[in-house]
Amino acid sequence: MKFSLTWLKDHLETTATVAEICDALNAIGLEVEGVEDPAEKLAGFRVAHVLTAARHPDADKLQVLTVDTGEGDPLQVVCGAPNARAGMKGVLGLPGAVVPANGMVLRKSAIRGVESNGMMCSVRELELGEDHDGIIELPEDAPVGSDFASYHGAAPVIEVAVTPNRPDCMGVYGIARDLAAKGLGTLKPIAMPAFTAEGACPVEIRTDDAQGCPAFYGRVIKGVTNGPSPDWLQQRLKSAGQRPISLLVDLTNYLMLGFGRPAHVYDLAKLQGAVVARRAKDGEEVLALNEKTYTLDSEMVVIADESQVHDIAGIMGGEHSGVQDDTTDVLLEIAYFDPARIGATGRKLGLSSDARTRFERGVDPEFLDQGLDLLTGLIVELAGGTASEVVRAGSPPSDAKVIGFDPGLTARLGGVEVVEGEQKRILESLGFTVSADWQVTCPLRRHDIEGPADLVEEVVRIHGLDKVASVALPRAEGVARPTATPQQKLERGLRRAAAASGLNEAVTWSFLPTWAAEHFASDQPLWTLANPISEDMKAMRPSLLPGLLMAAKRNADRGASSSRLFEIGRRYFRGSNGLSDEKPTLGIVLAGEKTPRGWQSGKAQAFDAYDAKALALALLEAAGAPVANLMVMGEAGPQFHPGQSATLRLGPKTVLARFGMVHPATLKAFDADGPIAAVELFLDAIPPKKNAAFARPGFTPPALQAVTRDFAFLVPASLPAGDLVRAVQGADKASITGVRVFDVFAGQGVPEGQKSIALEVTLQPGEASFKDAELKAIAEKVVAAAAKLGGSLRG
């Protein structure tokens, strides 16, 4: 939010410098983003008096002026403005001055052979307006030789970042109130122009939506004269970055920027019948002031008459009923709208405005009557006309919050001692009412105050956060103990293991577009936000893969040939108790080239499901999962290719991971080029280690040499090799220490519907070498284990 020092001093009696004001604003939580001094742009420009004006000897449209600058001899200046004449006073740019409009540096030069010592300037050249028909004409009493910036009243412009919880500071008056509480001056009362209301309002005004628009006030002013705004008003609006439009519109903007209270003015001649705040009908359309047409629905509040919608309530007025230069009768409207509904409407329409910013944060419900009277008085004073009585439809919120406050809480919670009298002064200067027994009544404009802790914050920020002493946290004696939780240790270890595997860590949003979240949603309902950052960040992610797929697509769009991304984060679900259920997860996406093309390898190779499986097993092992006991099963989910994906499970129900190639339909939904492999590890499903000692025992190699035996089994073609490996591994857990597949064959010599799987079984003797009988017994156990799966030794 921007405002000039002049505008601030309209409401704050102060002698503080700009630097002191900025320091105070930063101290009380209103961060100053920048200060711009227009006087710096006008350096080198002076008030000058044209003594003589004669035609240029070699140009019909140029004149040679003799100009008095207030010091030294008059200067000769060549000027092409049609209104330049002897006796007038204007603005002269001296050599060395920089023209604000185009950055041109003025210098002494010859124009058509005649020396010129500067330039007489127009309004546009000094960026004071759009007029460029002639040079600036100043009043006769303008002091010749004075600095034009000082004469013009150019004041520094301060830009402040107002946090969303402080809508009371979305107007210059609110900022002045905070500065006065800080002790930087005295807050001036609002100057209310006098006017007389005559007769009843000729227009019916009502609200048919008490929830969306609890209060809707209005009055008619007849006989106004619209036109340009006075200089003081234009200067204030320009300092806030607003372009002056016309007197009536400018005054509504002045009320909004000065007091944080949006209002609207309608051309009465363009309204038909009653003016009503109501819900829109599905499919209704309105042409807004930005010249765009918006389609509305029944969740949106509008202002309408008997013929059509005129206003998207609290956001933007309509083009049809806006005031023009020839407008003579107007209807003033000021209302209180439900902040949540205004925010939802703005997001749905993708429409932002200064009014929406204030209404969705919450305007002051107590400022309806005073705001309407202030706007009415300014219009009557500057544009003339006769005002009617006010029509009040509905009523705004009026129940003030009362909080029992203990002044001692400031020291306990805020860490600074503030005497009770000073605490009371601070709260009262901010508009709170403090009773003798410290029952604090909050002003309705302070929607952010919910309890005693908020009152402590108000006291401390005004008293001075710099006065809060730095205190070290208590520390236990001796060697510092580790503070990381088992979950944090697990994630740290996985992060290192993933990086060591050649993956790059990504950090994506926890929010997703609704379509992306629904594509990866399970049978649990999604968490959707009521007040999202944008429509593309409305749903909490049920999986880490959508964000990683979007990141891989962005990389590919920018020329990256390969993306190996991983992320450790949370998936979000709505629990059975209605609360959020967060599950720690590790996601991996492998996209693009696994190995680039080369003279040795030929064409570039893409990632496949086995790359994903290898990473899943390696990271599960790093996480301490019992990898040897895992089962490879299907049902990785509809987002994965059904023939090139699987899950890793401990038993049939406990899924530790899913991996494989992303389904073509998923790639199409995310507009990504395949093939892409993906992995998702569910860290919450990994069983914790049991009876884990502080340190592992030292490794002792076996005393005797291991023995290997090869077995070739004929098994059903549909049997996964991993199932056979696990069965053989469990045939004799004391002796069999390893099982490895070294051949899989199907074809000539193998019955149809079967395949041959050859295993290398490692046997480790204990106290003594194996005897033939022992080896035979182990082999029989291996064959029996394979037989349970339908396998038989191949002859």
N, C-alpha and C positions, 0 to 999 in steps of 0.2 A: 504494500500500500504506500502511495506517495502523497506528500503534502508539503506545502511551502512553509517556511518560517513565519511568513506573514499570516497565513491561515491559522497556524497554531496559536499565534499571539492574539487572534480574534477571541480565543477562549481561555488563554492562559496569560495572566499578568506576570511577566518575568523579565529579568535583565540578563538571564543566562546566555552565554555564547552558544553557537552551533555545536562546538566541540563538547561543551558541558551538557547540552541537551542529549547529544548522541551517547555520551558516557552514561548518563542516567537511564536512557532507554535500554541500553544493553544490560545495565545492572538490574533492571526490574523485569527482564525477560522478553522485551520487545526488541529483537535483534535488528540492528541497523545494517542494511545491506549495501547502502551507498549514500553519498551526499553529492549533489550536483549544484554548482553555483552558476546560474545564468549570467551573473555579472562578469565571469571570466570570459564568456563568449563575446561580451560587449566591450571588452577592453579596447581602448583606442578610438571609441566613437563618442563624439561630443555634440552638445547642443550648439548649433551655429546659426548666425543671422545672415541672410542673403542681402547684401548691400546693393548690388547692381546685377542686371541680367541683360546680356546682349547676344545677338545672333552670331553663331560661329561663322567665320569668313568663308569656310570651305564646306559647310554642311548645313542643309536646310533644317534638319530636325535636331540639331545640337545647339546649345546655348553656352556662352562663356559667362560664368558667375564670379562675382567678387564676394568672398565669404569672410565674415568676422568670426574668429574662433575664441574671442575673449582675451587673447594674449598675443602680443606682437602685431606685425602688419597683417592686413587681410590677405587671404590666400586666393589664388585663381583656380577655379575648378570647372571642368567641362562636364555638362550634364545634358542628358537626353530626355528627361522627364517633362511631360507636357504642362505640368502644374508648377514648374519652377519659375519663380518670379521674384523681383526685387521686393524687399520688405518682409518676406515670409521667414519663419524659423523652422529649421529642420535638423536632421541628424547627419553629421559629416564624419566619414571614416577617414582617419589620417593615415599617411604612409606608415606601413608596418602593421596595421590592423588586419585581422583575418575575418573575411566575410563569413558568418555562420552558415549561410545557405549552401555555399559551394566550396568553402575552404580557400578561396582566392586571397592571396596576400597583396594588399594595396601598396602601391609605390608611386613615386613621382614619375610621370610619363608624358609623352606628347601624343595627343589625339588629333589627327588631321593637321599636324603641324602646330598645334596650340598646347602649351604646357598645362598639365592638370595635376594638382597637388592633393589628390584624394578623391572621394566619391560621396555624393549625396545619396542616401540610402532609402529604399522602400521598405514596407512592412515585411514583405516576403523575404527579402535579402537578410533581414535580421531575425528571421524565423519567429516573428511576432504575430503572424496571420498569413492569409493568402492573397491579400491585396497587392497588386503589382502594377496598377494603372499609373502610379505616380510616386513621387517621393513623400516621405512622412511630413505632415504639416503639424507643427506643435503650436500650442496656445501662445498668445503674445507675451504672457508673463513668464515663459520658460527662460531660466537664467542662462544667458549666453556664456559659453565656455565651460559649463558644468559637465561632469561626467554623465553620459546618457544613462548608464546603468543605474546610477543613484537617482537620477530624475525620474526614470521609468518605474523605480521601485522594485527592481529585480531582486528577488530574495532566494536564498539557498533552498533547495528541494531535498527533503529527507525521504528515503525509501526504507520502510520497515517491514520485516517479515512477521506477520501475525499468526501465531499457532492456532490450529482449528478449535481449541478449547476456549479461545478468548474472542468470541464474536462481539463482546462489548467494546473491543478496541478496533472494530472495523469502521470506525468513524474518527475524525480528528478530535471531536469533543471527548471521546472515551480515552484517547491517548493523553489529552490534556489533563483529564481527571487523574490518571495514574502518575503523571509527572508532578501534579500538585501534591498528591499524597507523598511523593518522594521528597518533597520540600523544595522543589525547583521554582515555585511561584504560587500564585493564587488562582484558583479556578473561578472564572467569571460566570455569572448566571447567564442563561440563554436569553438573548435579546429577542423578545416577542413583538413583532410589529403590530400596531393597533389596527383593528378593523371592526366593522359592525355587521353582524349577520342579520339579514332582512328576509323574512318570509320562510315558509316551509320549502324543503327541497322538492322540485317538481318531478323528480325521477324516483321510482320505487327501487330501493336497494335492499337485497336480502341474500342470505346464505342458505343454500339447500344441502350443504355438506358440512355439518357441524364438526365432523372429525377432521376433514382435510382443511377446512377454513373456519375455525371457531369464531373469528371476528372479522366483519367486513364493514368498514365505515366509508362514508362519502358525503360530498356536498357539491352543489353547482355554483359556478361563478359566471355571471353573464356580463357582457360588455367589455371583455378584455381586449387588449391590443398586443398582439404577438409581434416579435421582431428580434433584432440582435440584443444580446445581453449587455449590461454595462461592463466597463473595463474590469472593475474589481471582481465581478463574478467570473468573467472569462479567464482572468489571471489565476484564480483559484482552481478552476477546472483544468486548465492547461498544466498546472503544477502537478496535478494528480494523473496526468496522462490522458485526460478526456478532451475530446474535440468539441468546442462549443457548437451547438446546433441552432437553437432558438431560445428565446427567453423562457418560455413555458417548460420546455424539455430540460433546459439547463438548471432550472430551479429544482426540479425533481432529482436531478443528479447531484445538485448541491446538498439536498437533504440527505441523500443516501451516503455520499462521501463524507459529509461533515458530521452526521449524527448516526450513521449506520442504519438508517431507516429507509428502505426502498418505498417508493410510492409511484403512482401512475396518473397521467392526465389524459383524458379522452376528449375528442371533439364531440360535443353534445349533439351537433347536427347529424352525425353519422350513427347515432344510436337509436334503436327502436324499442320502445317499451321498457320494461323492467330490466335492470342490470343485476345479474345473479352470479354468485359463486356456486358452482355445482361440479359434479363429476362429468367428464366428457363421455360421449357415446362412442362405442366402438366404431372406428372408421371415420369419425369426424376429422376435418382438416382445418388448418389455420395457416394463413400466410403471415409469418412473423416479420418483425422489423428488419431482420437481416435478409429479407427478400427470399427466404426459403419456406417451402410449404411442408408442414409436419402433419403426419397422421397420428391421431390420438386414440387412446383406449379408455376403458371405464375405470382404470386405476388412477387416472390423472385428473387434477383439479383445474378448472378453467373459469374464466370470467366471460360471460356471454349475455347477449340480450335476447329478444324474442326471435331474431332472425338468424344469428350466427355466433360463432365463438370469436371473441375479440382478443383474448389474452391467454397465454399459457401461464397459469397463475404462479406468481413468485419467481418466474424465470424470464419471460420476454413478452412484450406487448405485440399486438397485431398491427399489420401495415394499414388495414382498412380504416381503423378508428383513430389513427395518430393525428396529432395537431399539426396544422400547417400555418403559413404566414397569414392567411386570411381567416383563421379561426377567431371567433368572437365569443363563443359560449363553450365552457368546458365543464367536465365532470371530474372532480378529484377523487381518487380511490386510495385508501390506505387500509391494509389488512394484516392479519396474523395467520400464517399458514403452518400446517404441521411440517416440521423440518424433515422428517423421514420421507414423507410423500414427495416433497420437493426434490430431495436428493434422488429418489428412485426415478422420478419423471425425467430429470436432467440426464441421468445415466442412460435411460432407455432411449431417449431421443438424441443422445450425443450432443446436447446443447448446454453450453456454459455461458454465464453472464455474471456481472457484478451483483445483480439482485439474487441470483441463485446462490452465489457464494455466501451471502449474508443469511438468506432464509434457511438454507439447509444446516447452517451452524446454529441458528436460533437468534432471532432479533429480540429486542426489548419489548415485551407485551405491554409495559406500562407507558410506552411512548406513542401510543396510537392517537389519543386526543391532542396531546401537545404537538406531535409531529404534524398532524393535519392542520392545526391552527397556525403553526409556524409557516408551513407551505402556503396556506391561504393568505396570511398577512403579507408575505413576500410578493405573491402574485398581485394582490390588490395594490400594494405600494408601488410596484414597478410596472405592472401591466394594466392597472386600473380595474374597473369592474365592480360588481356588487355580489357579495357572497350570500348564499342561503344558509339556513340552519343545517346542522349535521344530522345525518341518518346513521344510526348505529344498529347494525344487524349482528346478533350474537354477542358474545363477550369473550375476551381473551383469558388465558390462564391468570388467576389472581391469588392463588394460595401460595404465599411466601413460605419458604423453608425456614424453620427455626431449629438452631443447633445449640445444644448445651456445650459450652466451651470452658476448658480449664486453662487459664493463662500459663500455668506451670508446664503444660504440654509443649510449649514453644521451646523451652530449654531441654526437655527430655527428648523430644523428637527432632527439633531443628538444630540443636547443638549450640544455641546462642542465648545469652540472657538478655531479655528485653523487659523493661519495667512495665507493670500492668497499665499505667497511664499512657505510655507510648503505644502499647498494643491496641488500646481502645481508640486512640487518636488515628492510628493507621486504618483500622477497620471502618471507622466512621467516615474518614476522608474518602474511602473507596465506595461509600454508599451503604454500608452495613449499619444496622441499628443494634446497639449493645445495651442491654438492660443492666441494672445494678447487680443482679445475680448471674451475669454473663450468659444470658440467653441471647444468642446472636441471630437476628432476623436478616436473611440474605435478600438482596435486591433481585427482582425477577429476571433481570438481564444476565445474572451470573449463573448460567446453566451448569457451569463446571464445578460448583461448590456442592459437595455431597456429604461431607462430614468434618469433624474437628481437624483432621490432618490437612484438609484443604485450607482451613483458616490459618493454620500454622504456616503453610506455604505463603499465603498472602502477607502475613506479618514479616516473615523472614526476607522475602524478596524486596519488600519496600525498605525494611530496616537495613538490608545490605547482605547479600550472600558472601561478600568478601570479608565480612566480620565473623563468619563461621570458622572457628579454629580447626586446623588439620589435626586429627587425632589418629594415631596408629591403632590398628586392630589388636586385641590381646593375642599374645602368642605363647604357646606352651613352652615350658622349659625343655632343654635338651635338643636332641636331633629331631628335625622336622619329620613328621609322619606323612606318608603318602595320602593324598586326598582323592585321587581318582577312583571312581566307582568301577566295579567289574565291567559294566557296560561301556564306560569310557575307555577302559583298557582294551576291551575287545575291538572297539571302533578304531582306536589308534593303531593297533596291530594290523587290522585289515587294511587300513589306509596305507601303511608302509608296504604290506604285501602286494596290494594292487599296483602301487607305483613301481615296485620292483619287478612286476610282471610286464612292464611296458605300457601301463595305462596312464592316462592323463585325468586328473581330478577335475570335475565340473561342479559348479554350484548353480542350480536352476531354481526357479521360483517354486514355492510350495503351492501356488495357485495355478489353475489351468482354465482354459476356455471350457465351457460346459460340455461341448461336443467331444473334446479330447478326454475329459474325465469319464464321460459316459462310455467311451470306447473301451476304456480299461477298467471299468467298474466291475466289481464282483456282485454277488447277490446281496451285499450290504448297501444300504442307501448312502448317497453322496452327502458330504457336508457342503452346503452352498452358503455363501456370505450374503448377508442382508445389505451390507454397505461396502461392496468391493471397490478396489482401486479403479477398475474398469471392467467392462463386460468380458474381456479376454482373461480376466483373473478372478472369476466368480466362484469356481469350485475348488475345494481342497483336493490335492492329488491323491488318488487311490493307489497309485503306482509311481515309481521313479522313472519308468521307461518313457512316458510321453515327453517329459522335459528333455531327456537325453536324445530322443529321436529328433525333436525340434532343434536342439543344439547341433546334432550331426548334419541336419539339413542346412542350417545356416553356414556351417563350415564348408559343406560341399558347394553351396551357392557362391561362396567366396573363393573357390578354387582349391580347397583342401582335397587332396587325393585320398586321404585316409583319416578316420577318426577312431581313436581307441579311448573311449570315455567311461569313467566310473564316477559314481556319487554315492555318498553315505548320507542318508537322511531319514525322514519319517513319512510313512503313508498314513492317511487320515480316514477314519471311518466313524460312522455314528454307532456308538455302542448300544447294547440292549437296554441300558439305563438311560438312554437319551443323551449321554454325554459323549464328548469326543474320545475316540480310541486311537491312540498314536502307536504305530508299530515301526521299530527300527528296521531299516532295509538297506541293502547294497544293490545298486543297479549298474549294469554294464551294457554298453552298446558298442558293437564292432561294425563299422561301416567303411565302405570303399575298398581300397587295395590292402590285402594282407602282405603281399610282397610285390614290389614294382616290377615292371617288365625289364628284362635284361638279356644279355647275350647267352648267359648260362641257363636261365630258367625259362626264357621265351616270354610268353604273354604274362601279363599281371595276373596274380591269383587273388581271389576273393576269400573272405572268411567263410567258414562253414560251421555246422552244428557241433563238430568235434572240437573246434577251437573254443566254442562257448562251454562245452562240457569240461574240457581240460581246465579252463579258468575257474569254473564253478567248484570242481573238486579241489584244486589247489588252494582256493581261498577258504573253502570250508575246512580243509585240513589246518590252515593257518589260524582259523577261529577255534580250533580244538574239537571240531565235530568228529564223531566216530565214522570216518570215511569208509573204513573196511566193512561196516555194517549197513551201508546205504543200499537201497533198492532203486533201480532205474525203472520208472513207470511212466505211463503216458499222462494225458490230461493236463498239459501245460497251460491250456487256456485258448480261447478262440483268437487271441492276438498272435499266436504262434502257428507256424506251418504244422499241420497234424502229422505229417510223415517225417518231419525233421526237427522234432522237439520232444522233450521229456521232462520229468520231474525227478528229483532226488529225495528219497523219503526214508525215514526211520519208521518202519512199519507202514501199513497201508494208508494211515490217516495223517501222520506227521510229515508235512512237506517242508523240507529245508531249503529247497531251491527249485527254480524252473529255468530251463535253458533251451536254446534252439534258434532256428531261423524265423524271422518275423514274417507273419502271414502277408501275402500280396495285398489283401484287402486293407490291412493296417497300413502298409506302405502307401497305398493309394490315398487313404484318409489323411495321412500326414504329408502327402505330396513329396515323398522321399523316394529316391532311386535305390533299388536293391541290387544284390541281396544284402541284408543286414542281419547280423547275429546279435542275440541279446541274452542277458542273464539277470536273474533277480534272486538274491539271497535273502531269506527271511530270518534276520538275526534273532528275533524273539523266539523262534522255534528251535534254535540250537540249544541242546540240553547243557546245563552247567556242569562243570567238572566236579566229580565227587571225591571227597577226601584228598584234595590237592595239597601236597606238601609245599613248604615255603620254597624249597629248591629241589630240582630233579636229582635222582641218584646218578652218580657217574656211570658212563657207558663202559660195560665190560664185554669184550668180544667173546663169542662162544669158544670153548676149549677145543671142540671137535669140529671137523670139516662137515659142511652140509652136503646132502645127497640130493640129486635131482632125478626125477622119473617122468617120462613122457607118457601121456595117455591120449588116444584119439577116440572120440565118441561120436556115434551116429545119433543125432537128436532131431526132434521135429524142427522144420524150417522156421517156424514162428517163435522158437524159444530164444530169448535174448541171451547172448553169451555171458552177460554179467550174472544172470541167475545161476548158470552152470558153475561159474567161478565161485560164487558164494556158497553153493551147495558143497562143492569139493573142499573149500576152505574149512567148512564146519565139520567135515567127516572125521577129523582127528585134530582138535585144536591144540593138543599138547605137542604134536610132532610136525604138523604142516604149518610152515611159516610164510609160505608164498605160493600163489597160483597165478600163472600168466598165460594168456592166449597167444600162441605163436602161429596158428594157421586156421583158416576157415575156408572150407571148400564145398562146392555143390556142382554136380555135373556127372560126367561119365564115371561109372563105378559106384555112385551114391544113389540109393533108391529115390524115386521122385517123392517130393514132399518132405525130404530130410536134408540135412547138411552135416558135414563133418567138422567138428571143432577139436583142435589139438591143443592140449594143455601141458605146460611144464610145471610140475609140482615140486616145490623145494621142501625137503625134510631135514629137520635139524635134530641130531642126537643130543641127549643130555649128558648123563654121567658116563655112558659107555656107547660104543659104536653099535649101529643097528646090526642085528643078525638077520639071516635070510627069512626066518619065520616071521620076525617082526615086520620086515618090509612087505612080506606077502600079506600079512594081516592088514597093514595100512592100505595096500593096493585094493584089497577086497572091500574095505570101507569106502574107498573112493569110488569104486565101480557101483557099490550099492547106493551111494548118495546120488550118482548120476542116473541110476535106474529109476529113482523116485520121480525124476523129471522126464522120464520116457527115453532116457539115453541108454545106449549099449555100446560095448567096446567094438571098435571097427576091426574086422578081421583082415 
